[in-house]
Amino acid sequence: MWVFTQNGFLSAVRTATDSTDFKVRARDRESLLDLSVFAEAEIIATPLADYPYRVIVEELVLGAYLMNEIAAADYTNYKSRVSVTRGTKFAHACSSVWSTMHEIEDGQARSI
């Protein structure tokens, strides 16, 4: 799953089909800092992998972290918030994702 927080972009997948652990990956180290501190888990550098940084966390820890992110969401505009928390370069990348996903609106999305 992909998750955008006010501090970064995360990609979370199971470490194995029968595991309760998640491999949470990121394109930049900063996106994993809060989770790393929350989970007391090391950020692992994987420069040859698709995502160059990752943290391994238990399912319940990841769930608790995401619940904290939800509870901390005191903003009404995500793109404006990440401009403040991560800067314009990150906000611009988020806007590109928003724009790309806008392309998949179905035919009834704007019907009144």
LUMRODO-190778 format. One record per residue (C-alpha): residue in one letter; x, y, z; residue number from 1. Coordinates in pm, 1 decimal, padded with zeros to 6 digits, always signed. Layout:
N
+------+----------+----------+----------+-----+
! rest !       px !       py !       pz !  nr !
+------+----------+----------+----------+-----+
!    A !        X !        Y !        Z ! NUM !
...
+------+----------+----------+----------+-----+
This chain:
112
+------+----------+----------+----------+-----+
! rest !       px !       py !       pz !  nr !
+------+----------+----------+----------+-----+
!    M ! +00000.0 ! +00000.0 ! +00000.0 !   1 !
!    W ! +00108.7 ! +00354.9 ! -00056.2 !   2 !
!    V ! +00067.1 ! +00602.1 ! +00226.7 !   3 !
!    F ! +00125.2 ! +00975.2 ! +00214.9 !   4 !
!    T ! +00170.7 ! +01140.3 ! +00555.6 !   5 !
!    Q ! +00246.8 ! +01501.3 ! +00634.1 !   6 !
!    N ! +00609.8 ! +01394.1 ! +00663.8 !   7 !
!    G ! +00657.5 ! +01163.6 ! +00370.3 !   8 !
!    F ! +00564.5 ! +00894.8 ! +00122.1 !   9 !
!    L ! +00571.8 ! +00528.9 ! +00230.2 !  10 !
!    S ! +00524.9 ! +00198.3 ! +00050.8 !  11 !
!    A ! +00428.2 ! -00085.1 ! +00286.7 !  12 !
!    V ! +00429.1 ! -00454.6 ! +00192.7 !  13 !
!    R ! +00441.1 ! -00779.0 ! +00387.7 !  14 !
!    T ! +00788.0 ! -00922.4 ! +00436.6 !  15 !
!    A ! +00647.4 ! -01265.7 ! +00339.8 !  16 !
!    T ! +00301.7 ! -01407.3 ! +00273.9 !  17 !
!    D ! +00281.1 ! -01572.9 ! +00616.7 !  18 !
!    S ! +00443.6 ! -01289.8 ! +00811.9 !  19 !
!    T ! +00294.5 ! -01030.1 ! +01044.1 !  20 !
!    D ! +00586.0 ! -00797.4 ! +00966.8 !  21 !
!    F ! +00578.5 ! -00516.7 ! +00715.2 !  22 !
!    K ! +00862.2 ! -00379.4 ! +00509.7 !  23 !
!    V ! +00797.8 ! -00005.9 ! +00493.2 !  24 !
!    R ! +00999.2 ! +00151.8 ! +00214.3 !  25 !
!    A ! +01071.1 ! +00506.2 ! +00103.4 !  26 !
!    R ! +01249.3 ! +00697.0 ! -00169.5 !  27 !
!    D ! +01403.9 ! +00935.3 ! +00084.2 !  28 !
!    R ! +01527.2 ! +00873.6 ! +00439.0 !  29 !
!    E ! +01324.6 ! +01162.2 ! +00582.3 !  30 !
!    S ! +00997.2 ! +00988.8 ! +00493.9 !  31 !
!    L ! +01086.1 ! +00705.5 ! +00735.6 !  32 !
!    L ! +01222.0 ! +00910.7 ! +01027.7 !  33 !
!    D ! +00897.5 ! +00940.0 ! +01226.4 !  34 !
!    L ! +00811.9 ! +00571.7 ! +01181.7 !  35 !
!    S ! +01166.3 ! +00472.0 ! +01274.8 !  36 !
!    V ! +01148.5 ! +00668.7 ! +01600.2 !  37 !
!    F ! +00793.4 ! +00549.5 ! +01674.9 !  38 !
!    A ! +00880.9 ! +00183.1 ! +01614.1 !  39 !
!    E ! +01231.2 ! +00208.1 ! +01760.4 !  40 !
!    A ! +01349.5 ! +00048.0 ! +01438.5 !  41 !
!    E ! +01657.5 ! +00113.5 ! +01231.8 !  42 !
!    I ! +01634.7 ! +00266.8 ! +00886.8 !  43 !
!    I ! +01811.2 ! +00026.3 ! +00653.3 !  44 !
!    A ! +01984.9 ! +00163.5 ! +00343.7 !  45 !
!    T ! +01918.8 ! -00045.7 ! +00031.9 !  46 !
!    P ! +02073.6 ! +00161.7 ! -00248.9 !  47 !
!    L ! +02040.9 ! -00114.4 ! -00510.6 !  48 !
!    A ! +01670.3 ! -00179.9 ! -00442.2 !  49 !
!    D ! +01372.7 ! -00001.1 ! -00596.7 !  50 !
!    Y ! +01321.4 ! +00190.2 ! -00269.6 !  51 !
!    P ! +01658.8 ! +00291.7 ! -00122.7 !  52 !
!    Y ! +01541.6 ! +00299.9 ! +00241.6 !  53 !
!    R ! +01330.6 ! +00068.1 ! +00452.9 !  54 !
!    V ! +01219.7 ! -00015.9 ! +00805.9 !  55 !
!    I ! +01085.8 ! -00353.7 ! +00918.5 !  56 !
!    V ! +00798.8 ! -00324.9 ! +01167.5 !  57 !
!    E ! +00532.7 ! -00549.1 ! +01312.2 !  58 !
!    E ! +00180.6 ! -00513.9 ! +01175.3 !  59 !
!    L ! +00041.4 ! -00377.9 ! +01503.0 !  60 !
!    V ! +00320.6 ! -00120.7 ! +01527.7 !  61 !
!    L ! +00252.2 ! +00001.2 ! +01174.6 !  62 !
!    G ! -00119.4 ! +00019.0 ! +01255.3 !  63 !
!    A ! -00053.5 ! +00220.4 ! +01571.8 !  64 !
!    Y ! +00175.3 ! +00455.7 ! +01379.2 !  65 !
!    L ! -00088.7 ! +00514.0 ! +01111.8 !  66 !
!    M ! -00353.4 ! +00577.1 ! +01379.2 !  67 !
!    N ! -00122.5 ! +00839.9 ! +01532.8 !  68 !
!    E ! -00083.3 ! +01003.2 ! +01192.0 !  69 !
!    I ! -00461.4 ! +01013.6 ! +01154.4 !  70 !
!    A ! -00506.0 ! +01164.1 ! +01501.4 !  71 !
!    A ! -00237.5 ! +01427.1 ! +01429.7 !  72 !
!    A ! -00399.6 ! +01540.1 ! +01103.3 !  73 !
!    D ! -00507.1 ! +01893.4 ! +01194.7 !  74 !
!    Y ! -00493.1 ! +02032.0 ! +00840.9 !  75 !
!    T ! -00763.1 ! +02074.7 ! +00577.0 !  76 !
!    N ! -00537.1 ! +02078.8 ! +00270.7 !  77 !
!    Y ! -00271.5 ! +01808.2 ! +00236.7 !  78 !
!    K ! -00068.1 ! +01968.5 ! -00042.8 !  79 !
!    S ! -00044.0 ! +02294.2 ! +00154.9 !  80 !
!    R ! +00067.0 ! +02106.1 ! +00467.2 !  81 !
!    V ! +00345.6 ! +01914.3 ! +00295.8 !  82 !
!    S ! +00471.3 ! +02240.4 ! +00148.4 !  83 !
!    V ! +00537.7 ! +02343.0 ! +00508.2 !  84 !
!    T ! +00655.4 ! +02008.8 ! +00651.6 !  85 !
!    R ! +00858.4 ! +01883.5 ! +00353.0 !  86 !
!    G ! +00907.6 ! +02183.1 ! +00125.8 !  87 !
!    T ! +00808.4 ! +02274.3 ! -00226.8 !  88 !
!    K ! +01000.1 ! +01994.0 ! -00401.7 !  89 !
!    F ! +00808.0 ! +01727.5 ! -00208.8 !  90 !
!    A ! +00477.9 ! +01914.6 ! -00248.2 !  91 !
!    H ! +00535.3 ! +01937.8 ! -00623.1 !  92 !
!    A ! +00589.5 ! +01559.7 ! -00641.3 !  93 !
!    C ! +00264.4 ! +01508.2 ! -00445.5 !  94 !
!    S ! +00083.3 ! +01738.5 ! -00687.5 !  95 !
!    S ! +00209.6 ! +01524.8 ! -00974.8 !  96 !
!    V ! +00062.4 ! +01213.1 ! -00810.4 !  97 !
!    W ! -00265.5 ! +01398.8 ! -00748.9 !  98 !
!    S ! -00276.9 ! +01509.0 ! -01111.9 !  99 !
!    T ! -00203.8 ! +01159.3 ! -01241.7 ! 100 !
!    M ! -00471.3 ! +01001.8 ! -01021.7 ! 101 !
!    H ! -00717.5 ! +01270.4 ! -01132.4 ! 102 !
!    E ! -00704.2 ! +01104.4 ! -01475.3 ! 103 !
!    I ! -00890.2 ! +00796.3 ! -01348.8 ! 104 !
!    E ! -01210.5 ! +00969.6 ! -01237.7 ! 105 !
!    D ! -01504.4 ! +00772.7 ! -01369.6 ! 106 !
!    G ! -01787.8 ! +00912.7 ! -01579.4 ! 107 !
!    Q ! -02014.6 ! +00975.7 ! -01278.7 ! 108 !
!    A ! -01753.8 ! +01157.6 ! -01066.2 ! 109 !
!    R ! -01878.1 ! +01504.4 ! -01161.6 ! 110 !
!    S ! -02245.3 ! +01424.0 ! -01227.0 ! 111 !
!    I ! -02500.5 ! +01620.9 ! -01031.6 ! 112 !
+------+----------+----------+----------+-----+
